[in-house]
């Protein structure tokens, strides 16, 4: 049998072994501190491209590289352009847009990530695609969380709703990709407001509509400006202000030329993880502003909603669910 001293030594060794086994990070890590989990190769690539505003065409390039990393990282610029279906200058501009001096520098950054992906036996393309779609949903959830925090103080939304409700006529402005949000808002606002005018074309058409709205007694324009922000939207907002209309702007950024032309700016983040942007937060912000308009004049709101329901029933607008 071991002596008392030997027994104590064995017990001490066993205790150290057990501590090493259960301590996060295991043996060989100073202080027993856990090491951060290694990001997946696809996450590394997304981080490489993240933080940059990319056009839909550039997002196609980014998505192809992410989905075909182990192959794309070793393609020539000619081959990559051919696989994605874009021009070689488009690939060069993409590399510059994500912070590289050119395509060779981008490829040099991608190759170590691709080699680690091969070593770690990456998941299937179907799994990568599913994760990318889930990442897009996660990004929109973050946008909604940001909007929820902004709604802690509802005074601004309620005040703008009252101002828009008082403006007769009320002009809703949305150009290019922002037309869909403007159309949604105008469609709903017409149910609770007596004179809503949608402007979805720029240039002289917008000028005429804005001038007529002001001459008819309108005081406010609600403008939707989602990225990519257009020069014609900036021109239309300047026109509105020159005619004497005040401008409330719903956009994704609180700073910039468009916000500088607005009397009031409400911001909501847009999803940019897919080829085209998604607008969960701007949609909720629009619905909140409609609610504020409805609450600003409850009697008018109730009367108009009842009249609409009567018309819908009389003319059989909707299916019986």
matplotlib code that plots the C-alpha trace (Angstrom):
import matplotlib.pyplot as plt

x = [0.0, 1.3, 2.5, 0.6, 2.8, 2.4, -1.3, -1.4, 0.7, -1.6, -4.7, -3.1, -2.4, -5.9, -7.3, -5.2, -6.3, -9.9, -9.6, -7.9, -10.7, -13.5, -11.9, -13.1, -10.3, -8.6, -4.9, -2.3, -4.4, -3.1, -5.3, -7.7, -9.5, -11.7, -10.7, -13.3, -15.0, -13.5, -16.0, -17.2, -15.5, -18.8, -19.1, -15.5, -16.4, -19.6, -17.5, -15.1, -17.9, -20.0, -20.3, -20.3, -23.4, -23.4, -25.6, -27.8, -25.3, -22.4, -24.4, -24.7, -20.9, -20.7, -23.2, -21.5, -18.2, -19.8, -21.7, -18.7, -15.8, -13.4, -13.7, -14.2, -11.1, -8.8, -10.6, -9.2, -11.1, -12.3, -13.5, -15.3, -17.0, -18.2, -19.5, -21.5, -22.6, -21.2, -18.4, -14.8, -15.0, -17.9, -15.7, -13.0, -15.5, -16.9, -13.4, -12.9, -16.3, -15.4, -12.1, -9.5, -7.1, -8.3, -9.4, -5.9, -5.9, -9.4, -8.5, -5.4, -7.6, -10.1, -7.7, -6.7, -10.4, -11.1, -8.2, -9.5, -12.9, -11.4, -9.5, -12.7, -14.9, -17.6, -21.3, -23.2, -24.3, -27.9, -26.9, -25.0, -27.9, -30.3, -28.0, -27.7, -31.5, -31.6, -28.9, -31.1, -34.0, -31.7, -30.5, -34.1, -34.8, -32.0, -33.6, -36.9, -35.2, -33.7, -37.0, -38.6, -36.0, -36.8, -40.5, -39.7, -40.5, -43.5, -43.9, -42.2, -44.3, -47.5, -46.7, -45.9, -49.1, -51.1, -49.4, -50.0, -53.6, -54.2, -52.6, -55.3, -54.3, -51.5, -48.8, -47.0, -43.7, -41.7, -39.5, -37.8, -37.6, -39.3, -42.5, -43.8, -43.7, -45.2, -48.1, -48.8, -48.9, -51.1, -53.5, -54.1, -54.1, -56.9, -59.1, -58.8, -57.8, -60.0, -57.3, -54.2, -52.0, -49.3, -46.3, -44.3, -42.5, -39.8, -38.8, -41.4, -44.2, -43.3, -42.9, -46.4, -47.9, -46.2, -47.1, -50.7, -50.8, -49.5, -51.9, -54.8, -53.9, -51.5, -48.9, -46.9, -45.2, -44.3, -41.3, -39.9, -36.3, -34.7, -31.3, -29.9, -30.8, -31.5, -30.7, -34.3, -35.6, -33.3, -34.5, -38.2, -37.7, -36.0, -38.9, -41.4, -39.7, -39.5, -43.2, -43.8, -44.5, -42.9, -41.2, -41.3, -38.8, -38.8, -35.4, -32.6, -30.1, -30.5, -27.6, -26.9, -28.2, -31.8, -32.1, -30.7, -33.6, -36.3, -38.0, -38.4, -36.6, -37.7, -35.2, -35.6, -32.9, -33.2, -32.2, -29.2, -28.1, -29.9, -29.5, -32.3, -33.1, -35.9, -38.1, -39.5, -38.7, -39.8, -43.0, -43.7, -42.7, -45.2, -48.0, -47.2, -47.4, -50.8, -51.9, -50.9, -52.8, -55.9, -55.7, -55.2, -58.8, -60.7, -64.2, -63.1, -61.3, -64.3, -66.6, -64.4, -63.7, -67.5, -68.2, -65.5, -66.8, -70.3, -68.9, -66.9, -70.0, -72.2, -69.8, -68.6, -64.9, -63.6, -63.7, -65.4, -62.6]
y = [0.0, 3.5, 5.6, 8.6, 10.9, 9.0, 8.9, 12.6, 13.1, 10.8, 12.6, 16.0, 14.7, 13.4, 16.7, 18.6, 16.2, 16.6, 20.4, 20.4, 18.2, 20.4, 23.8, 25.6, 25.7, 22.6, 22.2, 24.2, 27.4, 30.1, 30.6, 28.0, 30.6, 29.3, 30.2, 31.8, 29.4, 29.5, 31.2, 29.1, 29.9, 31.3, 33.7, 34.8, 35.7, 37.5, 39.5, 40.4, 41.8, 43.2, 46.9, 47.9, 49.0, 46.8, 47.1, 44.1, 43.1, 43.2, 41.1, 38.4, 38.3, 38.2, 35.4, 33.4, 33.6, 32.7, 29.7, 28.4, 29.6, 26.7, 27.1, 30.9, 31.8, 30.4, 31.6, 34.2, 37.4, 36.2, 32.9, 34.4, 37.0, 34.2, 32.0, 34.9, 36.3, 39.8, 41.7, 41.8, 45.5, 44.6, 42.2, 44.8, 47.4, 44.8, 44.2, 48.0, 48.4, 45.9, 47.6, 46.0, 47.5, 45.1, 41.6, 40.0, 41.4, 40.1, 36.7, 36.6, 37.3, 34.6, 31.8, 31.1, 31.0, 28.6, 26.3, 26.3, 25.4, 22.4, 21.3, 21.6, 19.7, 22.4, 21.7, 21.2, 24.0, 23.4, 24.0, 27.1, 28.5, 27.8, 29.5, 32.5, 32.9, 32.5, 35.2, 37.5, 36.9, 37.5, 40.8, 41.9, 40.9, 43.2, 46.0, 45.4, 45.4, 48.8, 50.2, 48.8, 50.7, 53.9, 53.4, 53.8, 57.5, 57.7, 61.5, 62.1, 59.5, 60.8, 64.4, 63.6, 61.5, 64.5, 66.8, 64.4, 64.0, 67.7, 68.1, 68.1, 67.0, 64.7, 63.8, 60.5, 60.4, 57.3, 56.7, 53.7, 50.8, 52.9, 53.0, 49.8, 51.3, 54.6, 52.6, 50.6, 53.8, 55.7, 52.8, 52.5, 56.3, 56.7, 54.7, 57.3, 60.5, 62.5, 63.4, 61.3, 61.8, 59.3, 60.6, 57.7, 59.4, 61.9, 64.9, 67.3, 64.9, 65.1, 68.9, 69.3, 67.0, 68.7, 72.2, 71.2, 69.7, 72.9, 75.1, 72.8, 73.6, 70.7, 71.3, 68.1, 65.5, 62.0, 60.7, 57.2, 56.8, 53.4, 52.6, 53.1, 56.7, 58.5, 62.0, 62.4, 61.8, 64.6, 66.9, 66.1, 66.8, 70.1, 71.0, 70.2, 72.6, 75.3, 75.1, 75.6, 72.0, 70.5, 67.1, 64.1, 61.4, 57.7, 56.3, 54.0, 56.7, 59.7, 61.6, 62.5, 64.7, 63.4, 63.9, 67.4, 68.3, 66.9, 68.8, 65.5, 62.2, 58.8, 56.0, 52.2, 49.8, 47.7, 44.1, 43.9, 40.2, 39.1, 40.3, 42.8, 44.7, 43.7, 46.2, 44.7, 47.6, 50.4, 48.5, 48.5, 52.2, 52.9, 51.1, 52.9, 56.3, 55.2, 54.4, 57.8, 59.4, 57.4, 58.4, 62.0, 62.4, 59.4, 60.6, 61.1, 57.8, 55.9, 57.5, 56.8, 53.2, 52.5, 54.0, 51.9, 48.7, 49.5, 50.0, 46.8, 44.8, 46.5, 45.8, 42.4, 43.3, 40.4, 36.7, 35.0, 33.5]
z = [0.0, -0.7, 2.2, 3.5, 1.6, -1.7, -1.2, -0.7, -3.9, -5.9, -4.7, -5.6, -9.1, -9.5, -8.4, -10.9, -13.6, -12.7, -12.6, -16.0, -17.4, -16.2, -16.6, -19.8, -22.3, -20.9, -20.3, -22.0, -21.9, -19.5, -16.5, -17.9, -20.0, -22.8, -26.3, -28.5, -30.9, -34.4, -36.8, -39.7, -43.0, -44.4, -41.4, -42.0, -45.6, -44.6, -42.1, -44.9, -46.9, -44.0, -43.3, -47.0, -48.9, -52.0, -55.1, -56.0, -58.7, -56.1, -53.7, -56.4, -56.5, -52.7, -52.5, -55.2, -53.4, -50.1, -51.6, -53.6, -51.4, -51.9, -55.7, -56.0, -54.0, -56.6, -59.8, -62.1, -62.5, -65.9, -64.6, -61.6, -63.8, -66.1, -63.3, -61.7, -65.1, -64.7, -66.4, -65.2, -64.3, -62.1, -60.2, -59.9, -58.6, -56.1, -54.7, -54.3, -52.7, -49.9, -49.2, -51.4, -53.9, -56.5, -57.2, -56.6, -53.1, -52.4, -53.7, -51.5, -48.5, -49.4, -50.1, -46.4, -45.5, -48.3, -47.3, -43.7, -45.1, -46.9, -43.8, -41.6, -44.0, -44.5, -44.7, -47.9, -50.1, -49.1, -45.4, -46.3, -48.2, -45.3, -42.9, -45.2, -45.2, -41.5, -41.2, -43.2, -40.8, -37.9, -39.3, -39.7, -36.1, -35.1, -37.1, -35.4, -32.0, -32.8, -33.8, -30.6, -28.6, -30.6, -29.8, -26.1, -26.7, -28.9, -28.9, -32.2, -34.1, -32.5, -33.4, -37.0, -37.2, -36.1, -38.6, -41.5, -40.5, -40.6, -44.1, -46.7, -49.2, -47.9, -50.4, -50.2, -52.2, -53.1, -56.1, -57.5, -55.0, -52.4, -54.4, -52.7, -49.2, -50.4, -52.2, -49.0, -46.9, -49.4, -49.8, -46.0, -45.4, -47.9, -45.6, -42.8, -44.6, -47.1, -49.7, -50.1, -53.3, -54.2, -56.2, -57.6, -60.6, -60.4, -62.6, -63.9, -62.9, -59.3, -59.6, -60.9, -58.3, -55.4, -56.7, -57.1, -53.6, -52.1, -54.0, -52.8, -49.2, -48.4, -45.8, -45.5, -47.7, -46.4, -48.3, -48.4, -49.3, -49.1, -50.4, -52.9, -52.5, -55.7, -57.0, -58.2, -54.7, -53.4, -56.2, -55.4, -51.7, -52.5, -54.8, -52.1, -49.7, -52.3, -52.8, -49.1, -48.1, -45.1, -45.5, -43.2, -44.3, -43.6, -44.4, -43.2, -42.2, -40.0, -41.7, -45.3, -48.1, -47.9, -44.1, -44.6, -46.7, -44.4, -41.6, -39.7, -40.2, -38.9, -39.3, -39.6, -40.7, -43.9, -44.4, -46.7, -46.4, -49.6, -53.2, -52.7, -49.5, -47.2, -45.2, -42.1, -39.8, -42.3, -42.7, -39.0, -38.7, -41.5, -39.7, -36.5, -38.3, -39.8, -36.3, -35.1, -37.9, -37.1, -33.4, -34.2, -35.4, -34.1, -35.2, -38.8, -38.7, -37.5, -39.9, -42.9, -41.9, -41.5, -44.9, -46.4, -44.8, -46.1, -49.7, -49.4, -48.4, -51.0, -53.8, -52.5, -52.5, -50.4, -50.1, -47.2, -45.1]

ax = plt.figure().add_subplot(projection="3d")
ax.plot(x, y, z, "-o")
ax.set_aspect("equal")
plt.show()
